[in-house]
């Protein structure tokens, strides 16, 4: 196995968890004509705590509970930066207006495409948005969740 940077193992597991969660949410049947509001649960843990948890799960020593966080961030400050008011507004706009491409989103928000691309790639790493490839390589942002919950152990 190739040498990896400090957070790569955690990132790989996180992306797999998020892809699985997004498929699970999309496959849920509608209840009484209304689809349940999908919620992304985020936890706060240091990189070493996340690594220890991931390895314990891989060894079978820990079985994640259904209500355990699906995404982990290293600090509350990271959570605050990623979900700043400007970024929450961006997520809301993507969810409500469903832009077909980054160019469409740029014209809706007034933000430049390179800036949007960087922001959305960071959000994608944490599972807040998915970037789907469409026709002719166009990237379409999608927000698969309506709510975000922060779980912090004291």
C-alpha positions, 0 to 999 in steps of 0.5 A, a space after each residue: 500500500 502506498 504511503 498516504 498523507 495524514 488524513 487520506 484514510 479518513 477522507 476515503 472512508 468519509 467519501 464512501 460513507 457519503 456516497 452510500 448515504 446519498 444513495 440511501 436517501 435517494 432510494 427511500 420511499 416517499 411517506 404519505 406522498 411526502 418525502 422525508 427531509 434528509 438530514 446530514 449528521 456531522 460530528 467533531 473529532 480530531 484526526 487521530 480520533 477519526 482514524 482510531 474510529 475508522 480502524 475500530 470499525 474496519 476491525 469489527 470492534 465498533 459497529 456504527 449506530 444509524 444515528 451516528 454522524 456520517 461526516 466528521 470535521 476536525 473542529 467546530 471552527 472548521 464547521 463554522 467556516 464551511 457553513 458560513 452564512 454566505 455558504 449556507 445561502 449558496 447551498 440553499 440556492 443550489 437546493 431551491 433553484 437547481 442550477 444545471 452547471 457552475 456557469 448557471 450558478 455563477 450567474 445566479 449568485 454573482 460569484 466567479 466560477 473558479 471561486 464557486 468551484 473551490 468552495 463546492 469542492 471543499 463542501 463536497 469533501 464534507 458531503 454537503 454537496 455532490 458535483 455531478 458530471 453532465 452533458 459535455 463535462 458540465 459540472 452540476 452541483 446538487 445538495 442532497 440534504 435539507 438539514 445539517 445536524 452537528 453532534 458534539 461530545 462534551 
